[in-house]
């Protein structure tokens, strides 16, 4: 898979799992995303992230937004330059007993399994599992 093919590959995986990208369940989307991250990508460094927080959105005011991201980068001297990322985005109503802010990246852990375990244990992730998103979207963008 190349970075340009990543969105299509993720969408095919979601379809195969009988999931609608416009109406995702966080846990089921996460399960598919973890399998997607195991698929090798050609010629770039890649990292995954879970991010969440409270944000103002154009339609409806404040929302809790969570994103599951796979980001592809190329080496430029001594730093990484982003090439593309594919995102599973979730929007929720703002009611939450847990602080919504979190950002966890695979490069902060020894293995993907450790990263996944930490994400699954986050209060922010746990608090969203039994909530119905107002909106979900899968997209990719060049960086």
Protein Blocks (a to p, Z undefined) as FASTA:
>chain_A
ZZklmmmmmmmmmmmnopafklccfklmmmmmmmmmmpccehiacdddddddddddfbhp
jaddddddddddddehjaccdfbdcdddddddfbdfbdfbdcddfklpfbfklmmmmmmm
pmklmmmmmpccfbdcdddddZZ
